[in-house]
Amino acid sequence: MLPMSPVVGRMMEVPLLVSNILAFAERNFGAVEIVSRRVEGDVHRYTYRELGGRTRRLANALGGLGIAMGDRVATLAWNGYRHLEAYYGVSGSGAVLHTVNPRLHAEQIAYILNHAEDKVLLFDACFLPLVEAVAPLCTTVEHWVVLAGREHIPAGSSIPNLLSYEELLAAASDQYEWPQFDERSAASLCYTSGTTGNPKGALYSHRSTILHAYASALPNALNVSATDTVLPVVPMFHVNAWGIPYSGLLSGAKLVFPGPQLDGKSLYELFEAEGVTFSAGVPTVWLGLINYVLQNGVKFSTFRRTVIGGSACPPAMMAALIDKLGVEVCHAWGMTEMSPVGTTGVLMAKHLQLPPQEQRAILQKQGHALFGCDMKIVDDLGEELPWDGASAGHLLVRGPWIISSYFKQEGGEVLEDGWFPTGDVATIDPDGYMQITDRSKDVIKSGGEWIGSIDLENIAMAHPAVLQAACIGIAHPKWDERPLLVVVKRPGMDLSKDELLRWFEGKVAKFWIPDDVVFTDALPTGATGKIQKNRLREQFHSHALSS
Ligand code: ADP
């Protein structure tokens, strides 16, 4: 127990519960709209008030299915209003919302459902074939609920007793008192993608969720307000869509959910139709949207600001959004184990007079820590490194929405002296701007020095003929490892290896310049849309470097 001052504060002790956000939003912003492109193909719209009513019905329906405090209820769904109802209905009633990534393979999904001991699976009708493959491998799920009306559920499924979500809600009362309980209770569960070994669960508490929602809504971060229309492209099945289902509601923002249609054209049309002002997503999604807008000569009429994170935002992408499309970009960094937002990149007052290019260099960093995420960088021996913008070290974090151990203690003790090692390598400058140079496992070690693959990729992607680039270390008899650049060219563009290597001259130290370039049609991406460097390393491990 921590010591307490003899003078105790005299403020109410109200637990920080997820259901409080919904109750607040309904009471204060009841008429605000939530618009969803549905799996059924149409666009659905209703208000926060209607969200509240249906969410209470869901809480009652879950009780009717025998779900008790602490039970896990899984979802396999795109971004949409029913998924949002699950966010509040499941956690609000004291159960634990377990969002599952539908891009995983059936065996991985079954592993996760069994590990979490989920009792109910709520899923979009389009995932029925996947669920049918998963179901025989599952040992704990008692109820399979299709997030649709009965008319959208195909007959003759191999899963007996498929339940219709709409039927469950219709049969339940909309009267329900949200239970009050300890804010440290678990609210939701999200598994890391497990690029090495089995996925591990990050179990968020009500308290961590609310604190993260408060902090991430602030002007230095997502900057969401009641005048915004927010479209989270970032999926609700991965790290709670960066908390937007919570921060959006507590800010009173209109929410727009894109469902499964995440291509550039569909997103652009939805942005325009609903007057989206703010969005958030990983770089790969923005590629599609930016290409669509530029190729078709269209413009955004309301879209003003976006947060990009999940992997490094290439400077060329930032430039296209800011300079060509007039969209402000905030570069953010975080991870599943951090709820996820840790840092966001915005300027300080003293930067406002700087020339645009200098401002841009600042914005390209991953940014300042949010209050609630303490950071430090250390060397291989654990000694803290200075915040000089040059010393790169292992990045460690701590704070009230950062993991203390994985679900079921998987992987044992994860903290180092009370700090969580992120697995990222970073610099921090004297103003507190953090910049990721690499993931520890992706760093290229050449002749005793570290070469940051992100820098090399950013330079490559600034070349007009390069669409995507990934840089990996290839074993080298003399230097230990040397960089190999794997590149996807822009359609119809010509580019030779020598031309691309010359592009690096003068931009980085000579020994950083990749030894070789391989052109390919596509880079492998994982379930969260990130480039899978481990697969590239396997693919090219015996590649003979040409220099
Ligand atoms: P996983 O990739 O295992 O699913 P996360 O989605 O939690 O896990 O990803 C977290 C990792 O993504 C971070 O540790 C970091 O390596 C990378 N990442 C996230 N945001 C950024 C960013 N803005 N720039 C560079 N890397 C990032």
Residues whose N, C-alpha, C, O or C-beta is under 5 A from the ligand:
A	BS01	ADP	T192 S193 G194 I308 G309 G310 S311 A312 C313 A332 W333 G334 M335 T336 E337 Q366 T422 D424 I436 R439 T528
